[in-house]
Amino acid sequence: MLKNLEYNNKILFKNDTVYKDLQQIIILSKYHCDTDIKDRYYLRAHIINNNKLITQGFLYFYINFLNKESNFIGVGVNDTYRNQGIASLLISSWVQLCLDENIYNLSTITKQRKPFILYLLKKYEFELANKEDYKTSNKVVYICKKDESLEKFILFKRKKEKEIFSNSKVKREDNYQIIDKLEKEISIIDEVCLSTPYYLQDQDKAYQKSLSYYNKFKR
């Protein structure tokens, strides 16, 4: 499927899921980007409402067929559909697509700096090549949660990194709060290392996790 995909051609990848009783589809496509030497592949989630195609979000990635490798670039979800599992649905679809196509070396690009995306990928068996980086890197961010709340919080290991990140485009595009220290009812639930590649560690577990989550959306 991936090798035969033509530029700018949209292929129906999945059409057996629903979102709030509306038909949901996932489209696969490939594009050449003038600012990138590599082709970019996209998975886009849409719903069909009154015969209109409404985009919920997208995930994009690279493919290296020779090395049987795919690099996760990023994922974006439209504001209306945030915190409703669309990012997880797209990651599940990407994992299934790659492993079904015998592309099993999955990783993130080095530039990936979205804390909650890295946190989500860890749930799909992605991890640093060297876990000692959590102790030694200045790029460590703590993922935090507040008791009985859906609010998102992050806490930086280094103050300087917090200041740089706070003024970045990455922060402006997301919906979480940066805190200076742990506060009442807020606790650390995990840690991630920004701008450091994460690699798929267990294909079988990742595939089963992907199937399990995807099935929650199936009709």
N, C-alpha and C positions, 0 to 999 in steps of 0.2 A: 504493500500500500504506500509506504513512505517513499520507496525508490522510484515508483512510477508516478508520483504526484507531480503535476505540472504547475508552473508558476501561476499565481493568481487564480487558481482553480479551486473552488470550494467543494469539498467532499463531505457528505453526510457520514459522520463517524458513529454517532449514537442517536437513537430516536425512541428509546424505550423508557424514558424517565418523565416524571411530572413534577411540577412546582405549583403548589396550591391549586390543584385540579386543572392546571393548564399544561398543555403538551410542551415538553422541553426537548430541545435537540442540541447536539454538540457537533460543531463544524470543524473540519481539519483543513488547513490551507498552508501554502508555502509562498514566501515572497523574497525578492531580492531587495536589499536596502543599500542605497548609495553610500551610507555612512558606515557600512559593515561589510567586511570581506566575506563573511559567511552568510549562507541562506538562513532565514528565520522561519521557523514553523510555528503555527498558531493553532490552539484549540480554543474555540469560542462557544460559550454557553448562551443559548437563546431560549426564550419562551414565545409561543404563538398565541396571541390574544386578538380576537376579532380579525383574524387573517393578517395581522401585523406581526412582523418579526422584531422582537425586542431583545436587545443585547443585555445580558446580565454581567458578563465578565469574560476575561480571556487569560490564557497562559501561553507564554512563548518560550521557545527552546531551540537549541542547535542540535544537529545530527552529524555524527562522523561515522559513516557506514564501515569504513575500513577498520576502525577501532571498536566498532559496535558500541558506540558511546553517544550519550545525549546529555547536554548541559542545560540545566534549568536556568533561564534568564530572569524571569519574573512572572508575576500574576497580578492582575488588576480586577477589581470588582466595582461595578457602578454603585454609587452611594445608596440607591434605593434597595439594593440587595445585599448590603454588608451585614455581617453577623448572622447569615442564614445558611451557611455551609457551602456557598458557591465555590470558594477557593479550594476547599477540601474535595469537592466534586471534580474540579478541574485537575487537581493533583492526582486524584485517583484515576482519572481518565488517562493522564500522561503516563503514569506508571504502567497501567495495563497496556496501553498502546506500545510502549517501548519493549516491554518484556514479551509481549505477543509477537513482536517483530524481531525477536532475538537480539535486541539492543539492551544489554544488561549492565553496562558501565554507566550508571547514572550519577550525576553530581551537579552541584550548583556552580555558577561562575564565581570568580573571585570577587567581583564587584557587588555581589548580592549583600545588601545592607538593611533589609527590612527585618527587624527583630521578630515580629510575630509570624512572618512567612518561614523563617528559619526554625522557629519553635514548632510550627505546624509540620514542617518536613521531618523533624526529629521523630514525630509520631509515626512516620512512614519509614522508619529504620535508616534515616540519614544521620550521619555522625561525622565529626572531625576525623581526619587521618590520625591525629595525635591528640588525645584528650588532655594532655599536659598543657595544651594551649589555654585551657580554661583557667589555669593557675598563672601562666606567664604572660599572656597576651594583654595588651592595653585595650583591645577591642571587645572585651567581654561586657555583655549587657544582661542584667537579671530581669527575667519575666516575672511580673508580680500580679497578684489579684487581690481584690477586696472581698471580704466575707459577704456572701449573699448578694453579689453585685456582678453585672456584666461589664463594668468598666475595666479598661485595660491600663496597665501601668508598666513602666520600665524604669530601671535604676542602673545607672552607669557605674562601672568599676572605677573609671578615671574621670575626674571633673573636666579635664581638657577635652576629652572625647565627647563628653556631654555637650559642651559649648559648641564644638564643631558640628555635631549632629543636629542640634537644636535649630541651627540656621540653614540646614540643608533642605533640598527639595524633597528628599525622602520623608522627612518629618511632616512637611506641609501637606503631603498627599495621604497621610494616614490619620487614624482616629484613636490616639491613646495619649496618656499624660506621662510626662517625664517627672519623676520625683527625685529629690535630693537625698532622701533617707527614708527608711521604712517608717510608716506611720501606723497609728492604731487601726487594727483590722486589715492591714495590708501585709501580705506575706509573699516571699519568693517561692515560685513553683518550678522554675527551671532557669537555665542560663544558656546563652548563645554567644557565638563569637562572630562579629561582623567582619565582612571583607575577607573571609577565610572559607575556602571550599568545604562543602559537606558532601560526603560520598555515601551511596547506598551500601549498607552493610549486609543485609539479609534479603535476598530476592524473594524467597518464598513468603516470609512474613509480610513484606511490603505488598506483595501481590494479593495475599489474603486480606490484608487491611484494606486495600483498594477495592476489592470486590465487596467486602462487608459494607463499606461506606457507600459505594455506588448503589448497592441494592436498596438502600434506604430511600432512594429517589425513584426506584423502578415502579412501573405501574402494576 
